[in-house]
Amino acid sequence: MTKTIVVTSGKGGVGKTTTSASIATGLARRGFKTVVIDFDVGLRNLDLIMGCERRVVYDLVNLVNQESSLHQTLIKDKRLDNLYILPASQTRDKDALTIEGIARVMHKLKKAEFDYIICDSPAGIEKGAKMALYFADEAVVTTNPEVSSVRDSDRILGILQSESKRSKMNEDPVKEHLLITRYNPSRVKDGQMLSVDDIVDLLAIPLLGIIPESPSVLESSNAGKPVILDEESAAGQAYSDAIDRLLGEAKPHRFMEVQKKGILSRLFG
């Protein structure tokens, strides 16, 4: 049975697309047939992070408007046989998306026997974001350890509880997960960032993962490679842990404490 997961937050720049790419890649690496959809019509970035920007011919709006087939529109990832990308349009407006059109796309993806559909939501609470979360079974709410980001995520939780198809059909509510990105324990210790406990207390949803602040995120994005594939980096390891938890495995959270420097680090900075 196909499961639809939306990666969302109220604020821009918190790492939704990085997270969507890594979650989709992580699920595909574990053997699940997965598609990741870019809902950010007009400002697409998912294709860049997935390294397939030069292979985009048709996009989500073409598929919604029945101007292309599913086979023509999906881009197969070159690294993983069971991972596909459905890019957004760079030239259309978000008003081109309709509930009826997205419903047709979702039906086609389920008919194609995808195990997971990952929806990369645009920032804010306008039409594109609501379209991305409407069909969700689960939601990964992404936030930075900043007051404004947490507040905006709290507003998104309210929209999930009132605007999703599950809420409108009186079905079981969307299952919510909290993912904290760009976490820096040193800055938390200095009082410059909210702590994990503060964020969990404010949002009151289960913690899926803590992604540490890491230069590897930008390096991987620039290279067109989801950071989860960088198994040596802390961010890549943290995303891999999050996938395990998403699949039901109990794993302790890492990257929450300030790392103690070894003697060589202290001597040579």
C-alpha positions as CSV (number, residue, x, y, z in Angstrom):
1,M,0.0,0.0,0.0
2,T,1.4,3.4,-1.0
3,K,2.2,5.8,1.8
4,T,2.4,9.6,1.1
5,I,4.7,11.7,3.2
6,V,4.9,15.5,3.0
7,V,8.0,17.4,4.1
8,T,6.8,20.8,5.3
9,S,7.3,23.8,7.5
10,G,6.0,27.4,7.5
11,K,9.4,29.0,7.1
12,G,11.6,29.0,4.0
13,G,15.3,28.0,4.1
14,V,15.0,25.4,6.8
15,G,16.1,22.5,4.6
16,K,12.8,21.0,3.3
17,T,14.2,20.1,-0.2
18,T,17.4,18.7,1.3
19,T,15.3,16.6,3.6
20,S,12.9,15.5,0.9
21,A,15.8,14.4,-1.3
22,S,17.5,12.5,1.6
23,I,14.3,10.8,2.8
24,A,13.4,9.7,-0.7
25,T,17.0,8.4,-1.3
26,G,17.1,6.7,2.1
27,L,13.9,4.9,1.5
28,A,14.9,3.8,-2.0
29,R,18.3,2.5,-0.7
30,R,16.3,0.3,1.7
31,G,14.5,-1.3,-1.2
32,F,11.3,0.8,-1.4
33,K,10.0,2.1,-4.8
34,T,10.0,5.8,-4.1
35,V,9.1,9.0,-6.0
36,V,9.8,12.5,-4.7
37,I,7.6,15.4,-6.0
38,D,8.6,19.0,-6.2
39,F,5.5,21.2,-5.4
40,D,7.5,24.5,-5.5
41,V,6.1,25.6,-8.9
42,G,8.1,28.5,-10.3
43,L,11.0,28.1,-7.9
44,R,12.0,24.4,-8.4
45,N,15.2,23.2,-6.7
46,L,14.7,19.5,-6.1
47,D,16.1,18.6,-9.6
48,L,19.3,20.5,-8.7
49,I,19.8,18.6,-5.4
50,M,19.0,15.3,-7.1
51,G,21.4,16.1,-9.9
52,C,18.9,15.7,-12.8
53,E,18.2,19.3,-13.8
54,R,19.4,18.8,-17.4
55,R,17.0,15.8,-17.8
56,V,13.8,17.7,-17.1
57,V,11.5,17.7,-20.2
58,Y,8.0,17.5,-18.7
59,D,7.0,18.6,-15.2
60,L,4.3,18.3,-12.6
61,V,2.1,21.0,-14.2
62,N,2.3,19.1,-17.6
63,L,1.2,16.0,-15.8
64,V,-1.6,17.7,-13.9
65,N,-2.9,19.2,-17.2
66,Q,-2.6,15.8,-18.9
67,E,-0.1,17.2,-21.4
68,S,2.3,14.4,-20.7
69,S,2.1,10.8,-19.4
70,L,3.5,9.6,-16.1
71,H,6.2,7.7,-18.0
72,Q,7.3,10.8,-19.9
73,T,7.4,13.0,-16.8
74,L,9.1,10.9,-14.2
75,I,12.9,11.1,-14.1
76,K,14.7,7.9,-13.0
77,D,17.6,8.5,-10.6
78,K,20.9,7.4,-12.1
79,R,22.2,6.0,-8.7
80,L,19.2,4.0,-7.6
81,D,16.9,1.9,-9.8
82,N,13.8,2.4,-7.6
83,L,14.0,6.2,-7.1
84,Y,12.2,8.6,-9.3
85,I,11.9,12.4,-9.4
86,L,8.8,14.4,-10.5
87,P,10.0,18.0,-11.0
88,A,8.1,21.2,-10.7
89,S,7.6,23.7,-13.5
90,Q,10.0,26.7,-13.6
91,T,7.7,28.9,-15.7
92,R,4.2,28.3,-14.5
93,D,2.3,29.7,-11.5
94,K,1.1,27.7,-8.4
95,D,-2.5,28.4,-9.5
96,A,-1.9,25.8,-12.3
97,L,-2.2,23.1,-9.6
98,T,-5.7,21.8,-8.7
99,I,-6.9,19.3,-6.2
100,E,-8.5,17.3,-9.0
101,G,-5.3,17.3,-11.0
102,I,-3.1,16.3,-8.1
103,A,-5.6,13.6,-7.2
104,R,-5.1,12.1,-10.8
105,V,-1.3,12.2,-10.4
106,M,-1.5,10.5,-7.0
107,H,-3.8,7.8,-8.4
108,K,-1.4,7.2,-11.3
109,L,1.5,6.9,-8.9
110,K,-0.4,4.4,-6.7
111,K,-1.3,2.4,-9.8
112,A,2.4,2.3,-10.7
113,E,2.9,0.6,-7.3
114,F,5.1,3.1,-5.6
115,D,5.7,2.3,-1.9
116,Y,6.4,5.9,-1.0
117,I,5.4,9.3,-2.4
118,I,7.5,12.1,-0.9
119,C,6.0,15.6,-1.3
120,D,8.5,18.5,-1.1
121,S,6.4,21.4,0.0
122,P,7.1,25.0,-0.8
123,A,7.5,27.5,2.1
124,G,4.6,29.4,3.5
125,I,0.9,28.5,3.8
126,E,-0.3,29.4,0.4
127,K,-1.8,27.1,-2.3
128,G,1.3,25.1,-3.2
129,A,2.0,24.2,0.4
130,K,-1.7,23.2,1.0
131,M,-1.6,21.1,-2.2
132,A,1.5,19.3,-1.0
133,L,0.0,18.3,2.3
134,Y,-3.6,17.6,1.2
135,F,-3.0,13.9,0.4
136,A,-0.5,13.2,3.2
137,D,-0.6,10.1,5.4
138,E,2.4,11.3,7.3
139,A,4.2,14.7,7.7
140,V,7.8,15.5,8.5
141,V,7.7,19.0,10.0
142,T,11.1,20.6,9.5
143,T,12.3,23.4,11.7
144,N,15.5,25.2,12.6
145,P,16.2,25.8,16.4
146,E,14.9,29.4,16.1
147,V,11.8,30.9,17.6
148,S,10.4,32.2,14.3
149,S,10.9,28.8,12.6
150,V,9.3,26.9,15.4
151,R,6.3,29.3,15.5
152,D,5.7,28.9,11.8
153,S,6.0,25.1,12.1
154,D,3.3,25.3,14.9
155,R,1.0,27.0,12.4
156,I,1.6,24.3,9.8
157,L,0.6,21.7,12.4
158,G,-2.7,23.5,12.7
159,I,-3.2,23.4,8.9
160,L,-2.3,19.7,8.8
161,Q,-5.0,19.1,11.4
162,S,-7.7,21.1,9.5
163,E,-6.8,21.2,5.8
164,S,-5.6,17.7,4.9
165,K,-7.8,15.2,3.2
166,R,-7.7,12.9,6.2
167,S,-9.1,15.7,8.4
168,K,-11.8,16.6,5.9
169,M,-12.9,12.9,5.5
170,N,-12.8,12.3,9.3
171,E,-10.1,9.6,8.9
172,D,-7.2,8.9,11.2
173,P,-5.2,12.1,11.5
174,V,-1.9,12.7,9.6
175,K,1.0,11.1,11.6
176,E,3.4,13.9,12.5
177,H,7.2,13.8,12.9
178,L,9.5,16.5,14.0
179,L,12.9,17.0,12.2
180,I,15.2,19.6,13.6
181,T,17.8,20.9,11.1
182,R,21.0,23.0,11.4
183,Y,21.4,22.1,15.0
184,N,24.5,23.4,16.7
185,P,25.0,22.3,20.3
186,S,27.6,24.9,20.9
187,R,25.2,27.7,20.0
188,V,22.5,26.1,22.1
189,K,24.9,26.0,25.1
190,D,25.6,29.8,24.5
191,G,21.9,30.5,24.5
192,Q,21.8,31.5,20.8
193,M,19.5,28.6,19.7
194,L,16.6,26.7,21.2
195,S,17.4,23.3,22.7
196,V,15.9,20.1,21.5
197,D,13.8,19.9,24.6
198,D,12.5,23.4,24.1
199,I,11.4,22.6,20.5
200,V,9.8,19.3,21.4
201,D,7.9,21.0,24.3
202,L,6.7,23.8,22.0
203,L,5.5,21.6,19.1
204,A,4.5,18.5,21.1
205,I,5.1,16.0,18.3
206,P,7.5,13.0,18.2
207,L,11.1,13.7,17.4
208,L,12.2,11.9,14.2
209,G,15.8,13.3,14.0
210,I,18.3,16.0,14.7
211,I,20.4,17.1,11.7
212,P,23.5,18.9,12.8
213,E,24.8,22.1,11.1
214,S,27.3,20.8,8.6
215,P,29.2,22.1,5.5
216,S,28.5,18.8,3.8
217,V,24.9,19.8,3.3
218,L,25.9,22.7,1.0
219,E,28.7,20.7,-0.6
220,S,26.3,17.8,-1.5
221,S,23.7,20.2,-2.8
222,N,26.2,21.9,-5.1
223,A,27.3,18.5,-6.3
224,G,23.8,17.4,-7.1
225,K,23.9,14.6,-4.6
226,P,21.5,14.1,-1.6
227,V,23.6,14.5,1.6
228,I,22.4,11.1,2.9
229,L,24.8,9.5,0.4
230,D,27.7,11.2,2.2
231,E,28.0,8.5,4.8
232,E,31.1,10.0,6.4
233,S,29.3,13.3,7.2
234,A,27.4,13.9,10.4
235,A,24.4,15.2,8.5
236,G,24.4,12.1,6.2
237,Q,24.5,9.8,9.3
238,A,21.7,11.8,11.0
239,Y,19.4,11.5,7.9
240,S,20.1,7.7,7.8
241,D,19.1,7.5,11.5
242,A,15.9,9.4,10.7
243,I,15.0,6.9,8.0
244,D,15.4,4.0,10.4
245,R,13.1,5.7,12.9
246,L,10.6,6.5,10.2
247,L,10.5,2.8,9.4
248,G,9.8,2.0,13.1
249,E,13.3,1.2,14.4
250,A,14.2,2.6,17.8
251,K,17.5,4.4,17.7
252,P,19.1,6.9,20.1
253,H,19.4,10.5,19.0
254,R,22.9,11.7,18.2
255,F,24.6,15.1,17.6
256,M,22.9,16.7,20.6
257,E,26.0,17.4,22.7
258,V,29.0,19.5,22.2
259,Q,31.8,17.2,21.0
260,K,34.9,17.3,23.3
261,K,38.1,18.1,21.5
262,G,40.9,15.6,21.6
263,I,44.4,16.6,22.6
264,L,45.5,17.2,19.0
265,S,42.5,19.4,18.3
266,R,43.3,21.4,21.5
267,L,46.9,21.8,20.5
268,F,46.4,22.7,16.9
269,G,43.0,24.3,17.0
